[in-house]
Amino acid sequence: MAYAVIPHAAVLSWLLLKRIESGTPAGRIDGLMAAALTYVLWFGLFPLCRLAG
């Protein structure tokens, strides 16, 4: 699982830095929100499924 989490964290960090450095007013953050929420799934949903199986 670590082989998928580490690249996902790197992509999420890159998206966050790109958003911070853009300096534009707040707009749509759909891609950033999707990346952040799927990152949370690595530590919530997947371990829960592993415990159930």
mmCIF entry with sequence, helices, sheets and N, C-alpha, C, O atoms, coordinates in Angstrom:
data_MODEL
# 
_entry.id   MODEL 
# 
_entity.id                         1 
_entity.type                       polymer 
_entity.pdbx_number_of_molecules   1 
# 
_entity_poly.entity_id                      1 
_entity_poly.type                           'polypeptide(L)' 
_entity_poly.nstd_linkage                   no 
_entity_poly.nstd_monomer                   no 
_entity_poly.pdbx_seq_one_letter_code       MAYAVIPHAAVLSWLLLKRIESGTPAGRIDGLMAAALTYVLWFGLFPLCRLAG 
_entity_poly.pdbx_seq_one_letter_code_can   MAYAVIPHAAVLSWLLLKRIESGTPAGRIDGLMAAALTYVLWFGLFPLCRLAG 
_entity_poly.pdbx_strand_id                 A 
# 
loop_
_entity_poly_seq.entity_id 
_entity_poly_seq.num 
_entity_poly_seq.mon_id 
_entity_poly_seq.hetero 
1 1  MET n 
1 2  ALA n 
1 3  TYR n 
1 4  ALA n 
1 5  VAL n 
1 6  ILE n 
1 7  PRO n 
1 8  HIS n 
1 9  ALA n 
1 10 ALA n 
1 11 VAL n 
1 12 LEU n 
1 13 SER n 
1 14 TRP n 
1 15 LEU n 
1 16 LEU n 
1 17 LEU n 
1 18 LYS n 
1 19 ARG n 
1 20 ILE n 
1 21 GLU n 
1 22 SER n 
1 23 GLY n 
1 24 THR n 
1 25 PRO n 
1 26 ALA n 
1 27 GLY n 
1 28 ARG n 
1 29 ILE n 
1 30 ASP n 
1 31 GLY n 
1 32 LEU n 
1 33 MET n 
1 34 ALA n 
1 35 ALA n 
1 36 ALA n 
1 37 LEU n 
1 38 THR n 
1 39 TYR n 
1 40 VAL n 
1 41 LEU n 
1 42 TRP n 
1 43 PHE n 
1 44 GLY n 
1 45 LEU n 
1 46 PHE n 
1 47 PRO n 
1 48 LEU n 
1 49 CYS n 
1 50 ARG n 
1 51 LEU n 
1 52 ALA n 
1 53 GLY n 
# 
_struct_asym.id          A 
_struct_asym.entity_id   1 
# 
loop_
_struct_conf.conf_type_id 
_struct_conf.id 
_struct_conf.pdbx_PDB_helix_id 
_struct_conf.beg_label_comp_id 
_struct_conf.beg_label_asym_id 
_struct_conf.beg_label_seq_id 
_struct_conf.pdbx_beg_PDB_ins_code 
_struct_conf.end_label_comp_id 
_struct_conf.end_label_asym_id 
_struct_conf.end_label_seq_id 
_struct_conf.pdbx_end_PDB_ins_code 
_struct_conf.beg_auth_comp_id 
_struct_conf.beg_auth_asym_id 
_struct_conf.beg_auth_seq_id 
_struct_conf.end_auth_comp_id 
_struct_conf.end_auth_asym_id 
_struct_conf.end_auth_seq_id 
_struct_conf.pdbx_PDB_helix_class 
_struct_conf.details 
_struct_conf.pdbx_PDB_helix_length 
HELX_P HELX_P1 AA1 ALA A 2  ? SER A 22 ? ALA A 2  SER A 22 1 ? 21 
HELX_P HELX_P2 AA2 ASP A 30 ? PHE A 43 ? ASP A 30 PHE A 43 1 ? 14 
HELX_P HELX_P3 AA3 LEU A 45 ? ALA A 52 ? LEU A 45 ALA A 52 1 ? 8  
# 
_struct_conf_type.id          HELX_P 
_struct_conf_type.criteria    ? 
_struct_conf_type.reference   ? 
# 
loop_
_atom_site.group_PDB 
_atom_site.id 
_atom_site.type_symbol 
_atom_site.label_atom_id 
_atom_site.label_alt_id 
_atom_site.label_comp_id 
_atom_site.label_asym_id 
_atom_site.label_entity_id 
_atom_site.label_seq_id 
_atom_site.pdbx_PDB_ins_code 
_atom_site.Cartn_x 
_atom_site.Cartn_y 
_atom_site.Cartn_z 
_atom_site.occupancy 
_atom_site.B_iso_or_equiv 
_atom_site.pdbx_formal_charge 
_atom_site.auth_seq_id 
_atom_site.auth_comp_id 
_atom_site.auth_asym_id 
_atom_site.auth_atom_id 
_atom_site.pdbx_PDB_model_num 
ATOM 1   N N  . MET A 1 1  ? 0.825   -1.188  0.000  1.00 0.00 ? 1  MET A N  1 
ATOM 2   C CA . MET A 1 1  ? 0.000   0.000   0.000  1.00 0.00 ? 1  MET A CA 1 
ATOM 3   C C  . MET A 1 1  ? 0.874   1.257   0.000  1.00 0.00 ? 1  MET A C  1 
ATOM 4   O O  . MET A 1 1  ? 0.474   2.288   -0.541 1.00 0.00 ? 1  MET A O  1 
ATOM 5   N N  . ALA A 1 2  ? 2.046   1.178   0.595  1.00 0.00 ? 2  ALA A N  1 
ATOM 6   C CA . ALA A 1 2  ? 2.925   2.348   0.662  1.00 0.00 ? 2  ALA A CA 1 
ATOM 7   C C  . ALA A 1 2  ? 3.386   2.784   -0.724 1.00 0.00 ? 2  ALA A C  1 
ATOM 8   O O  . ALA A 1 2  ? 3.684   3.958   -0.939 1.00 0.00 ? 2  ALA A O  1 
ATOM 9   N N  . TYR A 1 3  ? 3.445   1.844   -1.665 1.00 0.00 ? 3  TYR A N  1 
ATOM 10  C CA . TYR A 1 3  ? 3.874   2.190   -3.020 1.00 0.00 ? 3  TYR A CA 1 
ATOM 11  C C  . TYR A 1 3  ? 2.853   3.084   -3.730 1.00 0.00 ? 3  TYR A C  1 
ATOM 12  O O  . TYR A 1 3  ? 3.200   3.776   -4.687 1.00 0.00 ? 3  TYR A O  1 
ATOM 13  N N  . ALA A 1 4  ? 1.626   3.074   -3.280 1.00 0.00 ? 4  ALA A N  1 
ATOM 14  C CA . ALA A 1 4  ? 0.602   3.939   -3.860 1.00 0.00 ? 4  ALA A CA 1 
ATOM 15  C C  . ALA A 1 4  ? 0.393   5.208   -3.037 1.00 0.00 ? 4  ALA A C  1 
ATOM 16  O O  . ALA A 1 4  ? 0.067   6.258   -3.591 1.00 0.00 ? 4  ALA A O  1 
ATOM 17  N N  . VAL A 1 5  ? 0.577   5.122   -1.732 1.00 0.00 ? 5  VAL A N  1 
ATOM 18  C CA . VAL A 1 5  ? 0.337   6.279   -0.859 1.00 0.00 ? 5  VAL A CA 1 
ATOM 19  C C  . VAL A 1 5  ? 1.389   7.365   -1.064 1.00 0.00 ? 5  VAL A C  1 
ATOM 20  O O  . VAL A 1 5  ? 1.050   8.547   -1.112 1.00 0.00 ? 5  VAL A O  1 
ATOM 21  N N  . ILE A 1 6  ? 2.631   6.989   -1.184 1.00 0.00 ? 6  ILE A N  1 
ATOM 22  C CA . ILE A 1 6  ? 3.711   7.984   -1.303 1.00 0.00 ? 6  ILE A CA 1 
ATOM 23  C C  . ILE A 1 6  ? 3.590   8.803   -2.593 1.00 0.00 ? 6  ILE A C  1 
ATOM 24  O O  . ILE A 1 6  ? 3.700   10.028  -2.530 1.00 0.00 ? 6  ILE A O  1 
ATOM 25  N N  . PRO A 1 7  ? 3.368   8.186   -3.755 1.00 0.00 ? 7  PRO A N  1 
ATOM 26  C CA . PRO A 1 7  ? 3.164   9.013   -4.955 1.00 0.00 ? 7  PRO A CA 1 
ATOM 27  C C  . PRO A 1 7  ? 1.900   9.872   -4.872 1.00 0.00 ? 7  PRO A C  1 
ATOM 28  O O  . PRO A 1 7  ? 1.880   11.004  -5.356 1.00 0.00 ? 7  PRO A O  1 
ATOM 29  N N  . HIS A 1 8  ? 0.855   9.331   -4.261 1.00 0.00 ? 8  HIS A N  1 
ATOM 30  C CA . HIS A 1 8  ? -0.375  10.104  -4.095 1.00 0.00 ? 8  HIS A CA 1 
ATOM 31  C C  . HIS A 1 8  ? -0.109  11.335  -3.221 1.00 0.00 ? 8  HIS A C  1 
ATOM 32  O O  . HIS A 1 8  ? -0.608  12.420  -3.519 1.00 0.00 ? 8  HIS A O  1 
ATOM 33  N N  . ALA A 1 9  ? 0.658   11.179  -2.168 1.00 0.00 ? 9  ALA A N  1 
ATOM 34  C CA . ALA A 1 9  ? 1.015   12.301  -1.303 1.00 0.00 ? 9  ALA A CA 1 
ATOM 35  C C  . ALA A 1 9  ? 1.841   13.336  -2.070 1.00 0.00 ? 9  ALA A C  1 
ATOM 36  O O  . ALA A 1 9  ? 1.667   14.540  -1.882 1.00 0.00 ? 9  ALA A O  1 
ATOM 37  N N  . ALA A 1 10 ? 2.736   12.862  -2.927 1.00 0.00 ? 10 ALA A N  1 
ATOM 38  C CA . ALA A 1 10 ? 3.546   13.791  -3.718 1.00 0.00 ? 10 ALA A CA 1 
ATOM 39  C C  . ALA A 1 10 ? 2.688   14.590  -4.685 1.00 0.00 ? 10 ALA A C  1 
ATOM 40  O O  . ALA A 1 10 ? 2.882   15.796  -4.838 1.00 0.00 ? 10 ALA A O  1 
ATOM 41  N N  . VAL A 1 11 ? 1.746   13.934  -5.335 1.00 0.00 ? 11 VAL A N  1 
ATOM 42  C CA . VAL A 1 11 ? 0.847   14.636  -6.262 1.00 0.00 ? 11 VAL A CA 1 
ATOM 43  C C  . VAL A 1 11 ? -0.032  15.621  -5.505 1.00 0.00 ? 11 VAL A C  1 
ATOM 44  O O  . VAL A 1 11 ? -0.242  16.743  -5.964 1.00 0.00 ? 11 VAL A O  1 
ATOM 45  N N  . LEU A 1 12 ? -0.543  15.216  -4.360 1.00 0.00 ? 12 LEU A N  1 
ATOM 46  C CA . LEU A 1 12 ? -1.371  16.111  -3.553 1.00 0.00 ? 12 LEU A CA 1 
ATOM 47  C C  . LEU A 1 12 ? -0.574  17.315  -3.084 1.00 0.00 ? 12 LEU A C  1 
ATOM 48  O O  . LEU A 1 12 ? -1.085  18.435  -3.104 1.00 0.00 ? 12 LEU A O  1 
ATOM 49  N N  . SER A 1 13 ? 0.656   17.110  -2.666 1.00 0.00 ? 13 SER A N  1 
ATOM 50  C CA . SER A 1 13 ? 1.511   18.227  -2.251 1.00 0.00 ? 13 SER A CA 1 
ATOM 51  C C  . SER A 1 13 ? 1.785   19.174  -3.406 1.00 0.00 ? 13 SER A C  1 
ATOM 52  O O  . SER A 1 13 ? 1.772   20.393  -3.232 1.00 0.00 ? 13 SER A O  1 
ATOM 53  N N  . TRP A 1 14 ? 2.034   18.616  -4.590 1.00 0.00 ? 14 TRP A N  1 
ATOM 54  C CA . TRP A 1 14 ? 2.270   19.441  -5.771 1.00 0.00 ? 14 TRP A CA 1 
ATOM 55  C C  . TRP A 1 14 ? 1.037   20.266  -6.117 1.00 0.00 ? 14 TRP A C  1 
ATOM 56  O O  . TRP A 1 14 ? 1.160   21.443  -6.458 1.00 0.00 ? 14 TRP A O  1 
ATOM 57  N N  . LEU A 1 15 ? -0.164  19.661  -6.034 1.00 0.00 ? 15 LEU A N  1 
ATOM 58  C CA . LEU A 1 15 ? -1.394  20.398  -6.307 1.00 0.00 ? 15 LEU A CA 1 
ATOM 59  C C  . LEU A 1 15 ? -1.604  21.525  -5.299 1.00 0.00 ? 15 LEU A C  1 
ATOM 60  O O  . LEU A 1 15 ? -2.017  22.625  -5.666 1.00 0.00 ? 15 LEU A O  1 
ATOM 61  N N  . LEU A 1 16 ? -1.318  21.246  -4.028 1.00 0.00 ? 16 LEU A N  1 
ATOM 62  C CA . LEU A 1 16 ? -1.472  22.277  -3.001 1.00 0.00 ? 16 LEU A CA 1 
ATOM 63  C C  . LEU A 1 16 ? -0.493  23.432  -3.214 1.00 0.00 ? 16 LEU A C  1 
ATOM 64  O O  . LEU A 1 16 ? -0.874  24.596  -3.099 1.00 0.00 ? 16 LEU A O  1 
ATOM 65  N N  . LEU A 1 17 ? 0.755   23.117  -3.521 1.00 0.00 ? 17 LEU A N  1 
ATOM 66  C CA . LEU A 1 17 ? 1.745   24.166  -3.763 1.00 0.00 ? 17 LEU A CA 1 
ATOM 67  C C  . LEU A 1 17 ? 1.391   24.995  -4.987 1.00 0.00 ? 17 LEU A C  1 
ATOM 68  O O  . LEU A 1 17 ? 1.548   26.216  -4.985 1.00 0.00 ? 17 LEU A O  1 
ATOM 69  N N  . LYS A 1 18 ? 0.915   24.330  -6.030 1.00 0.00 ? 18 LYS A N  1 
ATOM 70  C CA . LYS A 1 18 ? 0.508   25.034  -7.237 1.00 0.00 ? 18 LYS A CA 1 
ATOM 71  C C  . LYS A 1 18 ? -0.651  25.982  -6.935 1.00 0.00 ? 18 LYS A C  1 
ATOM 72  O O  . LYS A 1 18 ? -0.693  27.098  -7.455 1.00 0.00 ? 18 LYS A O  1 
ATOM 73  N N  . ARG A 1 19 ? -1.583  25.546  -6.105 1.00 0.00 ? 19 ARG A N  1 
ATOM 74  C CA . ARG A 1 19 ? -2.744  26.365  -5.731 1.00 0.00 ? 19 ARG A CA 1 
ATOM 75  C C  . ARG A 1 19 ? -2.306  27.566  -4.889 1.00 0.00 ? 19 ARG A C  1 
ATOM 76  O O  . ARG A 1 19 ? -2.794  28.677  -5.093 1.00 0.00 ? 19 ARG A O  1 
ATOM 77  N N  . ILE A 1 20 ? -1.394  27.345  -3.949 1.00 0.00 ? 20 ILE A N  1 
ATOM 78  C CA . ILE A 1 20 ? -0.926  28.425  -3.081 1.00 0.00 ? 20 ILE A CA 1 
ATOM 79  C C  . ILE A 1 20 ? -0.127  29.455  -3.870 1.00 0.00 ? 20 ILE A C  1 
ATOM 80  O O  . ILE A 1 20 ? -0.288  30.659  -3.672 1.00 0.00 ? 20 ILE A O  1 
ATOM 81  N N  . GLU A 1 21 ? 0.738   28.977  -4.765 1.00 0.00 ? 21 GLU A N  1 
ATOM 82  C CA . GLU A 1 21 ? 1.606   29.883  -5.521 1.00 0.00 ? 21 GLU A CA 1 
ATOM 83  C C  . GLU A 1 21 ? 0.887   30.625  -6.638 1.00 0.00 ? 21 GLU A C  1 
ATOM 84  O O  . GLU A 1 21 ? 1.412   31.614  -7.149 1.00 0.00 ? 21 GLU A O  1 
ATOM 85  N N  . SER A 1 22 ? -0.299  30.174  -7.029 1.00 0.00 ? 22 SER A N  1 
ATOM 86  C CA . SER A 1 22 ? -0.992  30.812  -8.146 1.00 0.00 ? 22 SER A CA 1 
ATOM 87  C C  . SER A 1 22 ? -1.404  32.239  -7.803 1.00 0.00 ? 22 SER A C  1 
ATOM 88  O O  . SER A 1 22 ? -1.395  33.108  -8.675 1.00 0.00 ? 22 SER A O  1 
ATOM 89  N N  . GLY A 1 23 ? -1.761  32.490  -6.563 1.00 0.00 ? 23 GLY A N  1 
ATOM 90  C CA . GLY A 1 23 ? -2.126  33.832  -6.142 1.00 0.00 ? 23 GLY A CA 1 
ATOM 91  C C  . GLY A 1 23 ? -3.430  34.329  -6.724 1.00 0.00 ? 23 GLY A C  1 
ATOM 92  O O  . GLY A 1 23 ? -3.756  35.506  -6.575 1.00 0.00 ? 23 GLY A O  1 
ATOM 93  N N  . THR A 1 24 ? -4.185  33.470  -7.380 1.00 0.00 ? 24 THR A N  1 
ATOM 94  C CA . THR A 1 24 ? -5.463  33.886  -7.939 1.00 0.00 ? 24 THR A CA 1 
ATOM 95  C C  . THR A 1 24 ? -6.540  33.816  -6.868 1.00 0.00 ? 24 THR A C  1 
ATOM 96  O O  . THR A 1 24 ? -6.397  33.091  -5.883 1.00 0.00 ? 24 THR A O  1 
ATOM 97  N N  . PRO A 1 25 ? -7.610  34.564  -7.060 1.00 0.00 ? 25 PRO A N  1 
ATOM 98  C CA . PRO A 1 25 ? -8.709  34.484  -6.088 1.00 0.00 ? 25 PRO A CA 1 
ATOM 99  C C  . PRO A 1 25 ? -9.311  33.084  -6.057 1.00 0.00 ? 25 PRO A C  1 
ATOM 100 O O  . PRO A 1 25 ? -9.128  32.283  -6.973 1.00 0.00 ? 25 PRO A O  1 
ATOM 101 N N  . ALA A 1 26 ? -10.013 32.824  -5.002 1.00 0.00 ? 26 ALA A N  1 
ATOM 102 C CA . ALA A 1 26 ? -10.601 31.492  -4.819 1.00 0.00 ? 26 ALA A CA 1 
ATOM 103 C C  . ALA A 1 26 ? -11.494 31.149  -5.995 1.00 0.00 ? 26 ALA A C  1 
ATOM 104 O O  . ALA A 1 26 ? -12.306 31.968  -6.428 1.00 0.00 ? 26 ALA A O  1 
ATOM 105 N N  . GLY A 1 27 ? -11.348 29.963  -6.502 1.00 0.00 ? 27 GLY A N  1 
ATOM 106 C CA . GLY A 1 27 ? -12.147 29.462  -7.616 1.00 0.00 ? 27 GLY A CA 1 
ATOM 107 C C  . GLY A 1 27 ? -12.526 28.028  -7.347 1.00 0.00 ? 27 GLY A C  1 
ATOM 108 O O  . GLY A 1 27 ? -12.614 27.603  -6.195 1.00 0.00 ? 27 GLY A O  1 
ATOM 109 N N  . ARG A 1 28 ? -12.744 27.302  -8.383 1.00 0.00 ? 28 ARG A N  1 
ATOM 110 C CA . ARG A 1 28 ? -13.127 25.893  -8.240 1.00 0.00 ? 28 ARG A CA 1 
ATOM 111 C C  . ARG A 1 28 ? -11.916 25.054  -7.830 1.00 0.00 ? 28 ARG A C  1 
ATOM 112 O O  . ARG A 1 28 ? -10.822 25.205  -8.374 1.00 0.00 ? 28 ARG A O  1 
ATOM 113 N N  . ILE A 1 29 ? -12.132 24.186  -6.880 1.00 0.00 ? 29 ILE A N  1 
ATOM 114 C CA . ILE A 1 29 ? -11.048 23.342  -6.382 1.00 0.00 ? 29 ILE A CA 1 
ATOM 115 C C  . ILE A 1 29 ? -11.428 21.873  -6.479 1.00 0.00 ? 29 ILE A C  1 
ATOM 116 O O  . ILE A 1 29 ? -11.049 21.076  -5.621 1.00 0.00 ? 29 ILE A O  1 
ATOM 117 N N  . ASP A 1 30 ? -12.169 21.509  -7.510 1.00 0.00 ? 30 ASP A N  1 
ATOM 118 C CA . ASP A 1 30 ? -12.682 20.148  -7.637 1.00 0.00 ? 30 ASP A CA 1 
ATOM 119 C C  . ASP A 1 30 ? -11.565 19.106  -7.657 1.00 0.00 ? 30 ASP A C  1 
ATOM 120 O O  . ASP A 1 30 ? -11.635 18.110  -6.937 1.00 0.00 ? 30 ASP A O  1 
ATOM 121 N N  . GLY A 1 31 ? -10.543 19.326  -8.472 1.00 0.00 ? 31 GLY A N  1 
ATOM 122 C CA . GLY A 1 31 ? -9.457  18.353  -8.573 1.00 0.00 ? 31 GLY A CA 1 
ATOM 123 C C  . GLY A 1 31 ? -8.686  18.226  -7.277 1.00 0.00 ? 31 GLY A C  1 
ATOM 124 O O  . GLY A 1 31 ? -8.345  17.120  -6.858 1.00 0.00 ? 31 GLY A O  1 
ATOM 125 N N  . LEU A 1 32 ? -8.411  19.342  -6.644 1.00 0.00 ? 32 LEU A N  1 
ATOM 126 C CA . LEU A 1 32 ? -7.689  19.337  -5.380 1.00 0.00 ? 32 LEU A CA 1 
ATOM 127 C C  . LEU A 1 32 ? -8.502  18.641  -4.292 1.00 0.00 ? 32 LEU A C  1 
ATOM 128 O O  . LEU A 1 32 ? -7.956  17.873  -3.500 1.00 0.00 ? 32 LEU A O  1 
ATOM 129 N N  . MET A 1 33 ? -9.799  18.909  -4.255 1.00 0.00 ? 33 MET A N  1 
ATOM 130 C CA . MET A 1 33 ? -10.667 18.276  -3.262 1.00 0.00 ? 33 MET A CA 1 
ATOM 131 C C  . MET A 1 33 ? -10.754 16.771  -3.486 1.00 0.00 ? 33 MET A C  1 
ATOM 132 O O  . MET A 1 33 ? -10.728 16.002  -2.524 1.00 0.00 ? 33 MET A O  1 
ATOM 133 N N  . ALA A 1 34 ? -10.855 16.345  -4.728 1.00 0.00 ? 34 ALA A N  1 
ATOM 134 C CA . ALA A 1 34 ? -10.911 14.907  -5.026 1.00 0.00 ? 34 ALA A CA 1 
ATOM 135 C C  . ALA A 1 34 ? -9.617  14.224  -4.612 1.00 0.00 ? 34 ALA A C  1 
ATOM 136 O O  . ALA A 1 34 ? -9.648  13.132  -4.045 1.00 0.00 ? 34 ALA A O  1 
ATOM 137 N N  . ALA A 1 35 ? -8.482  14.855  -4.887 1.00 0.00 ? 35 ALA A N  1 
ATOM 138 C CA . ALA A 1 35 ? -7.192  14.273  -4.505 1.00 0.00 ? 35 ALA A CA 1 
ATOM 139 C C  . ALA A 1 35 ? -7.073  14.167  -2.987 1.00 0.00 ? 35 ALA A C  1 
ATOM 140 O O  . ALA A 1 35 ? -6.584  13.159  -2.477 1.00 0.00 ? 35 ALA A O  1 
ATOM 141 N N  . ALA A 1 36 ? -7.510  15.182  -2.270 1.00 0.00 ? 36 ALA A N  1 
ATOM 142 C CA . ALA A 1 36 ? -7.423  15.165  -0.812 1.00 0.00 ? 36 ALA A CA 1 
ATOM 143 C C  . ALA A 1 36 ? -8.348  14.106  -0.209 1.00 0.00 ? 36 ALA A C  1 
ATOM 144 O O  . ALA A 1 36 ? -7.960  13.399  0.722  1.00 0.00 ? 36 ALA A O  1 
ATOM 145 N N  . LEU A 1 37 ? -9.555  13.996  -0.729 1.00 0.00 ? 37 LEU A N  1 
ATOM 146 C CA . LEU A 1 37 ? -10.493 13.023  -0.174 1.00 0.00 ? 37 LEU A CA 1 
ATOM 147 C C  . LEU A 1 37 ? -10.080 11.588  -0.473 1.00 0.00 ? 37 LEU A C  1 
ATOM 148 O O  . LEU A 1 37 ? -10.268 10.704  0.363  1.00 0.00 ? 37 LEU A O  1 
ATOM 149 N N  . THR A 1 38 ? -9.520  11.345  -1.653 1.00 0.00 ? 38 THR A N  1 
ATOM 150 C CA . THR A 1 38 ? -9.051  9.988   -1.930 1.00 0.00 ? 38 THR A CA 1 
ATOM 151 C C  . THR A 1 38 ? -7.814  9.652   -1.108 1.00 0.00 ? 38 THR A C  1 
ATOM 152 O O  . THR A 1 38 ? -7.575  8.485   -0.800 1.00 0.00 ? 38 THR A O  1 
ATOM 153 N N  . TYR A 1 39 ? -7.031  10.657  -0.752 1.00 0.00 ? 39 TYR A N  1 
ATOM 154 C CA . TYR A 1 39 ? -5.883  10.421  0.117  1.00 0.00 ? 39 TYR A CA 1 
ATOM 155 C C  . TYR A 1 39 ? -6.354  9.965   1.502  1.00 0.00 ? 39 TYR A C  1 
ATOM 156 O O  . TYR A 1 39 ? -5.740  9.093   2.117  1.00 0.00 ? 39 TYR A O  1 
ATOM 157 N N  . VAL A 1 40 ? -7.437  10.556  1.981  1.00 0.00 ? 40 VAL A N  1 
ATOM 158 C CA . VAL A 1 40 ? -7.993  10.165  3.279  1.00 0.00 ? 40 VAL A CA 1 
ATOM 159 C C  . VAL A 1 40 ? -8.475  8.713   3.235  1.00 0.00 ? 40 VAL A C  1 
ATOM 160 O O  . VAL A 1 40 ? -8.393  8.002   4.236  1.00 0.00 ? 40 VAL A O  1 
ATOM 161 N N  . LEU A 1 41 ? -8.972  8.278   2.090  1.00 0.00 ? 41 LEU A N  1 
ATOM 162 C CA . LEU A 1 41 ? -9.449  6.891   1.972  1.00 0.00 ? 41 LEU A CA 1 
ATOM 163 C C  . LEU A 1 41 ? -8.350  5.871   2.246  1.00 0.00 ? 41 LEU A C  1 
ATOM 164 O O  . LEU A 1 41 ? -8.626  4.794   2.775  1.00 0.00 ? 41 LEU A O  1 
ATOM 165 N N  . TRP A 1 42 ? -7.097  6.199   1.891  1.00 0.00 ? 42 TRP A N  1 
ATOM 166 C CA . TRP A 1 42 ? -5.994  5.267   2.131  1.00 0.00 ? 42 TRP A CA 1 
ATOM 167 C C  . TRP A 1 42 ? -5.890  4.898   3.605  1.00 0.00 ? 42 TRP A C  1 
ATOM 168 O O  . TRP A 1 42 ? -5.506  3.777   3.938  1.00 0.00 ? 42 TRP A O  1 
ATOM 169 N N  . PHE A 1 43 ? -6.228  5.828   4.485  1.00 0.00 ? 43 PHE A N  1 
ATOM 170 C CA . PHE A 1 43 ? -6.032  5.610   5.923  1.00 0.00 ? 43 PHE A CA 1 
ATOM 171 C C  . PHE A 1 43 ? -7.324  5.331   6.670  1.00 0.00 ? 43 PHE A C  1 
ATOM 172 O O  . PHE A 1 43 ? -7.303  5.135   7.885  1.00 0.00 ? 43 PHE A O  1 
ATOM 173 N N  . GLY A 1 44 ? -8.442  5.311   5.969  1.00 0.00 ? 44 GLY A N  1 
ATOM 174 C CA . GLY A 1 44 ? -9.713  5.042   6.613  1.00 0.00 ? 44 GLY A CA 1 
ATOM 175 C C  . GLY A 1 44 ? -10.426 3.839   6.044  1.00 0.00 ? 44 GLY A C  1 
ATOM 176 O O  . GLY A 1 44 ? -10.611 2.832   6.728  1.00 0.00 ? 44 GLY A O  1 
ATOM 177 N N  . LEU A 1 45 ? -10.821 3.944   4.805  1.00 0.00 ? 45 LEU A N  1 
ATOM 178 C CA . LEU A 1 45 ? -11.647 2.912   4.188  1.00 0.00 ? 45 LEU A CA 1 
ATOM 179 C C  . LEU A 1 45 ? -10.871 1.628   3.899  1.00 0.00 ? 45 LEU A C  1 
ATOM 180 O O  . LEU A 1 45 ? -11.362 0.536   4.186  1.00 0.00 ? 45 LEU A O  1 
ATOM 181 N N  . PHE A 1 46 ? -9.682  1.741   3.343  1.00 0.00 ? 46 PHE A N  1 
ATOM 182 C CA . PHE A 1 46 ? -8.933  0.538   2.976  1.00 0.00 ? 46 PHE A CA 1 
ATOM 183 C C  . PHE A 1 46 ? -8.526  -0.299  4.188  1.00 0.00 ? 46 PHE A C  1 
ATOM 184 O O  . PHE A 1 46 ? -8.668  -1.521  4.129  1.00 0.00 ? 46 PHE A O  1 
ATOM 185 N N  . PRO A 1 47 ? -8.034  0.275   5.275  1.00 0.00 ? 47 PRO A N  1 
ATOM 186 C CA . PRO A 1 47 ? -7.760  -0.557  6.453  1.00 0.00 ? 47 PRO A CA 1 
ATOM 187 C C  . PRO A 1 47 ? -9.016  -1.187  7.042  1.00 0.00 ? 47 PRO A C  1 
ATOM 188 O O  . PRO A 1 47 ? -8.974  -2.311  7.543  1.00 0.00 ? 47 PRO A O  1 
ATOM 189 N N  . LEU A 1 48 ? -10.132 -0.466  6.983  1.00 0.00 ? 48 LEU A N  1 
ATOM 190 C CA . LEU A 1 48 ? -11.385 -1.016  7.484  1.00 0.00 ? 48 LEU A CA 1 
ATOM 191 C C  . LEU A 1 48 ? -11.823 -2.226  6.659  1.00 0.00 ? 48 LEU A C  1 
ATOM 192 O O  . LEU A 1 48 ? -12.287 -3.225  7.208  1.00 0.00 ? 48 LEU A O  1 
ATOM 193 N N  . CYS A 1 49 ? -11.675 -2.127  5.349  1.00 0.00 ? 49 CYS A N  1 
ATOM 194 C CA . CYS A 1 49 ? -12.027 -3.266  4.480  1.00 0.00 ? 49 CYS A CA 1 
ATOM 195 C C  . CYS A 1 49 ? -11.096 -4.451  4.745  1.00 0.00 ? 49 CYS A C  1 
ATOM 196 O O  . CYS A 1 49 ? -11.519 -5.607  4.701  1.00 0.00 ? 49 CYS A O  1 
ATOM 197 N N  . ARG A 1 50 ? -9.843  -4.153  5.017  1.00 0.00 ? 50 ARG A N  1 
ATOM 198 C CA . ARG A 1 50 ? -8.900  -5.245  5.293  1.00 0.00 ? 50 ARG A CA 1 
ATOM 199 C C  . ARG A 1 50 ? -9.245  -5.960  6.614  1.00 0.00 ? 50 ARG A C  1 
ATOM 200 O O  . ARG A 1 50 ? -9.090  -7.176  6.727  1.00 0.00 ? 50 ARG A O  1 
ATOM 201 N N  . LEU A 1 51 ? -9.711  -5.194  7.598  1.00 0.00 ? 51 LEU A N  1 
ATOM 202 C CA . LEU A 1 51 ? -10.116 -5.810  8.852  1.00 0.00 ? 51 LEU A CA 1 
ATOM 203 C C  . LEU A 1 51 ? -11.366 -6.675  8.681  1.00 0.00 ? 51 LEU A C  1 
ATOM 204 O O  . LEU A 1 51 ? -11.506 -7.716  9.323  1.00 0.00 ? 51 LEU A O  1 
ATOM 205 N N  . ALA A 1 52 ? -12.259 -6.236  7.818  1.00 0.00 ? 52 ALA A N  1 
ATOM 206 C CA . ALA A 1 52 ? -13.501 -6.967  7.607  1.00 0.00 ? 52 ALA A CA 1 
ATOM 207 C C  . ALA A 1 52 ? -13.281 -8.246  6.820  1.00 0.00 ? 52 ALA A C  1 
ATOM 208 O O  . ALA A 1 52 ? -14.051 -9.198  6.954  1.00 0.00 ? 52 ALA A O  1 
ATOM 209 N N  . GLY A 1 53 ? -12.228 -8.280  5.993  1.00 0.00 ? 53 GLY A N  1 
ATOM 210 C CA . GLY A 1 53 ? -12.036 -9.445  5.100  1.00 0.00 ? 53 GLY A CA 1 
ATOM 211 C C  . GLY A 1 53 ? -11.168 -10.480 5.617  1.00 0.00 ? 53 GLY A C  1 
ATOM 212 O O  . GLY A 1 53 ? -10.944 -11.490 4.949  1.00 0.00 ? 53 GLY A O  1 
# 
